[in-house]
C-alpha cells in the first residue's frame, strides 16, 4: 500500500474535482490547479449512469445530485421525419435495480457546484485559481508543476485532468493534434414552460436522421430542457464551448424535421445558441510516467454520443485511488491504473464515435434496419452500466 501522497491535479472540471475528493477521503494531501480566475462550468446538460453514480454515492454527494436532477424512465430513439419509435432502453427504476445505482440527468454547473461543496467539507483550500500549469518535470522522488503565474508545486504525483488539449498529455504522449470529426455540436437550453406538455416527460430522446441527430432531455427537476444537435459540417472548426452562433442557422438545420424537434428549436432564445467543433483522438496508451498520469478526456477524449465522458472520468478517479491503496509504489500504482482502464475507455471512445454512423443516415428504411439489428439495452447493460469501479479487479483489464 502506498503511503499518503502529496498530489497535484491539473484541472478543476468534474473529473479533477471528483478525483480530488476520492483521494482526500483516503488521506492524500491534494492540490487542484485551475487556470480560470473563478470556479464555474458552462450551461449544458450531463448524464450520469450507475457506473459513476456508485462512486458519487460513496462521496456522499448522490442525494444532492438527485435533488437537482431528473431520473429518466427510458431512452427513446426516434425517426427524424415522423417521430416513429425505433427502440427504447429502460432507465429509472429498472436501471437502478439492474445496476445498483440511479441514472441522473443534470445541469453541468449544478454538478460542479455540488463537487466543490463536497471538497470544502474535506478541506477548504484544495483549489488554487488563476494557476495555469505550463510545464511538469519529474525525478525519482517526485514531480514539479510550474504555473504561468510563477508558482511552483512539488508533489509525489501529478494528475492531468485538463481535457483534450492537456499540457501533460502532450508531455507524456507527444504533440499529436486532435482530429476534427467534421461534426459540430449545437447546444441550447429552453425553459420547459415554453413547450408543449410532452416535453416534460422524464425521458432521453434521440432523434436520428440524415447527416445529423438530436438529443433532448429534461434537467433541473424538469424545469429546463437540454437540447444538443450533432450536425455534419466540415466547414466549422471553432471548438469553443462558449461561442454563440446563429439561431437562424440552427433552425435551418432542422426545418424539415418532426415538430418534436422544431418546437424546441423555435423556443430557444435567439442569443443563446452555442456551436462547437467536435474533436477526438484515437485510443492511446502511455498515459503514465513514474510520477505523472492522465485522467478523463486528457487520457481518453470521448465524443458525447454515448453520454459517458464524465462517467469515465469519475471511474478513473476511483480506480486511481484504489490502485494507490493496493500497489507498492506510485509508479506501480500508475501502471496498474492504466492497464486496468485502457481497454474499457478505448471501447467507450470507439463506440461513441461509431454512433455517428448509427444515428446519421439518409434512408429511413436503413435507420429502421440498423436499430432493429442493435439490441442496445442488452449491449449497454452487459458491459457499460454493470461495471463497478468500487469492486472491479484491478489486475484484469
N, C-alpha and C positions, 0 to 999 in steps of 0.2 A: 504493500500500500504506500502510495506517495504521500509524504507529509504535507500539511497545508502549505500552499504555494502563494507567492505574490504573482498575481495575474493581471495583465493589461489587455482589455478588449477594445479593439478599434471599431467604433460604430455603435450608436445607441438606437438602432432600429429594434424591431420586435425580437429578432434573433439575438442580438447583442444583449438586450436587457434581460431576456429570459435566461440566457446562459449565465449572466452575472448573478441573478437571483439563485440559480441552481448551485453555483459554485460557492456563493456566500453561505448558503444553508449547510454546506459541507465543510465550512471552516476556512475556506481560502480567503486571502486578502485581495480584493478585486478593485480595479480602477477601470472605468469606461471612459474612453476618449471620444468626444463628439465634436465634429468640425463646425457645426452650426452654433450660432450665438444663443439659441434657446431650444428647449426640447419641444418638438412639435412633429405632427405627422400630417400627410395630405388627407384630404377628404375623399376616401374611397372605401368601398366595401371589402370585406375579407371573410373567408370561410375557414372554420376550424372543424376538423373531423376527430373521431375518437383517438386516433394515433397521436394527436397532440393534446387534446383536452385531458387525457390521462395525466400528462405531465403538468398541465396548468392546475389540475386538481391537487397534485402534490405540493405545488407552490402556494396553495390556499387562495388562488385568485379566481377559481371557476365560478363561485357564487356571484362575484362581482361581474364577471363576463356574462353570465346567464341573465343577470338583471338588466343589462343594456343591449341584449342581442335578441335574435329571433331563432326559435328552434323550428326548422322547416320539416314538413311532413314528408316531402319527397322531392326528387329531381323529376322534371318533366321535359322531355326532348320533343320539340315540335317542328313541323314543316313551315318554312317561312311564308308561303303563299296562302295556305288555307288554315293554319293552326292545327292541322291534323296531329294527333298524338302519336309519336313514333316509338317511344319507350319511356318507362319510368324506373326510378331507383328509390326504394323506400328509405326514408330517413326517420326523424322523430323518434318515437318510442321503439320502433324496430331497430334503428341504428344503435340506440343506447343499449338495448337488450342483447343484440348480437355481439357488440364490440366493447361493452363495458364502460362507455363514456358517451357524452352527448355530441351532437352536431350543432354548431352555432354559426349564425350569420351576424356579423358585427361591423361597426364602423372602425376603420383602422385607427383613427385618433382616439377612440374610446379605449381600445385595447392598449394602445401605447400609454395612455394615462393610468390605466389600471396597473400595468407593469412598473411604471415609475413610482406609483404609490407603494407597491409591494417592496420595491428596493429601499425606499425611505424607511420602511419599518425595520429593515435589516441593518441599514447604515445610511446616515443622512447625506454623506458626502461622496457617494460612489461615482457620480458622473462629473467629468470635467468638460465644460463647454468651451467653444471657440478654441478647440485643441485639434487642429488638423494634423494628423500624422503624415510625415513626409518621407521617413526612412526608418528602417529597422536593421540593427546589427546584432550579432549574437556571438557568443563563445560557449565553451563547455559549461560555464556556470550560470548563464542566463542570457537575457536579451535587453537591448536598449531601444526605446522608441523615441525618435526625435520629432518634435512638433514644429510647425511653421512659426509659432509664437516664441520659439526659443526654449521651451520647456522640454526637459528630457525625463523619461520614466524608465527606470530599470525594473525588470521583473524576471521571475523564473520561467514564465510562459507568456507569450503574446499570441492573441487570437484575432485574426482578421475577420470581422463581421461587417465589412464595409462595402458590400454589394458587388455588382457585376464588374465594376471598374476598380476593384480593390487594389490598393497600393501593395499590400502584402502578397496578393495573388501574383501580381506582376513580378515581384521579387522571387517568389518561390517557384513559379511555373513559367516565367519568361513573358516577354511583352508580345502577346498574341492578341490581335484586335478581336473584339466581339463581332459576331456575324449579324448583319441586318437580315431579318427573315422576310422582308418585303411585305410584312403585315404591320398595320398600325392599330392601336387601341384607342377608341373613343371612350371617355369616362364622364358620366354625369350622375347627379343625384336629384331626385324630384320629391317634393312633399306628397305623401300618399293622398292627402286631402284633395289634390288636383285631379285625381284619376278615378276611373270607374271602380266600383266595389271589388271586382275580380282581382285587381292589382294588390289587394290587401291579403290575399291568400298566402299562408306561410309556406311557400314553395320556391325552389330554384328552377327557373325556366330557361332552357337553352333552345334558341331558335336557329335552325340550320338552313343554309341557302347558298345561292350562287356567289362564290368567292368571298363570303363573309358569314359571320354568325353573331348572335346577340345572347348575352346572359343578363337575366333580370331577377333580382330578389330583394325582399324587404330587409331593412335593418332598423336599429334603434326602436325596438318594440313594434315595428310595423309602421312607424310614423314617416319613414322615408323609404324610397325605392332606389336601389342602386342599379345603374344601367352601364353595361360595358358592351361595346360593339367592336368586334375584331374584323378589320377590312383589309383585303389585299391592296396595297398601294405602294408600289416600288419607288414612287417619286417623293415620298415624305420621309425624311431622315432625322428630324429633330426628336431627341429622346427625352426631353424634359417632361416630367410628370406635372409640372405646374404651368405649362404654356397653354394659354387659352386659344381656341380655334373657332372657326365659323359655324354657327348653328345652321345656316343655310346649307353648308356643305354636308353637315351631319344629316340633316333631313333628306337631302338629295340621295344619300347613300341608301336610305330605307323607304323612299317614297312609294315604291310599289310593293311593299311588304304588308303583311296582315295588320289590321288595326290594333292588334295586341302589342305590336311594336311601334307603329306610327303614333299611337295615342301618347305613349310615354315620351317619345321624342318631341312631339308637339308641346308637351307640358314643361319641357326643360327651360329654365331661364336662359335667355338668349346670350348672356355674357358668362355662362357657367359651363361651357363645353371645353373639355380638355382632350388633347390628342397627342400620343407619343409613339415613336417608332419602337417596335419590339425587337430587342436584340437577344441573342443567346450564344452559348458556347457549347461545343460537344463535350461529353463527359471526359474528364481527365484525372489521372492520379498524380501523386506528388504534392498533395496539399501541405504536407508537414515536413519540417526540418527537425533538428534536435530540440529546438526551443520555441518553434512557432507552428501554427496551423491555421486553417481556414474553416469558416462556418457559414452555412446558409448560401446565399447567392454568390458569395466570394468563392466558395468551393464548387458549387454545382448550380449555376444560374438556371432557373426553371421558368419556362413560359407559363402564363396564367391560364392554361387550358385544361388543367386537371385540378385546379384550386388547391395546390399543395405546396407552394413556395414557402409560406410562413410555417406550415406544418413541418416541413423538412428541417427548417432552421431550429425549431423547438426540439424536435427529435435529436438533432445534432448536439444541442446543449446538454441534454440528459445523458446521451451516450458518452460524450466527452467527460462529463463529471464522473460517471461510473468508471470509465477507463482509468482516470486518475486515482480512483479509490482501489482499483484492482491490480494495476501494474506496479512494477518495482521501481520505475523511474519515469521522469517526464517524457523522455524520448520513447520509451516502451509504450507509455500510455497514448502518445500521439499516433504511433504506428498502429496500435490496436484499434483506436478510434477510426482511423482512415480505412483500415482493412475491413472493418465491420460495416462502415457506412457506404463504401463506394458502390457496390452493386445495386443497393436499394435506390440510392439517389440517382444513379445513372439510369435506372429503369424509369423513375419518375420523369427525369429530363426527356428521355426518349418517347415515352407515351404521351407526355404533354405536347411535344412537337407533332406527334403523329395525329393528334386530334384535329389539326388543321385539315388534314385530308378527310377525316370523318365528317366534319361539320361544314366544309365548303365544297359544294358540288352543284353544277348547273342543272342536273337532272333530278327531278322529284322522285322518279322511279328508282334511280340509283341510290338516293338517300334512303328510301324505304328499304331497299335490299341490304344496304350496309348496316343499318340499325337492326334489321331482323337477324343479321348474322352475328351481331355482337350481343353477348349476354353480360352487359356491363355491371349489373347488380352482383352476379356471382364473381365476376373477374375482380372487381374492386374489393369485395369482401374477402376474397381468398388471400390477397397479398398486401393490399394497401391499408385498409382500415383495421385489420386484425393485428397488425404489428404493434407490439407493446414495448416502448423504449425502456420501461421500468424493469422488465424481466428478460428481455432478449439476450440470448447467449452471445456475448461479445466476441467469442472466438469462432463464431460462424458468420460468414458474410450474409 
